[in-house]
């Protein structure tokens, strides 16, 4: 199974930027749909951005369109989330996820441990 490790979180001011990275090991991310999820305090985990398996079509939550960019580097087995013009509502723990079935169900998805993003 693939293992995922996120990095790049931190505390930034409103309007700032962060770039999250997720390094995969144990398998190639080319076999998986890859995504980023956010869990704000007291809320459920929410999908923020993802990319399909066989094409570059992607998903961005309406709340981050125009500000966040998802990218995948299959050669480096890494995905990134570039976050610009950050807002307080972007605060939360960001999780990298991999799913070979692209359903994002609890039974098929693999998760990293998350990285904290705090906007103030």
Secondary structure by P-SEA (a helix, b strand, c coil): cbbbbbcbbbbbcccbbbbbbbbbccccccccccbbbbbccccccccccccccccccccccccccccbbbbbbccccbbbbbbcccccccccbbbbbbbccccccccccccccbbbbbcc
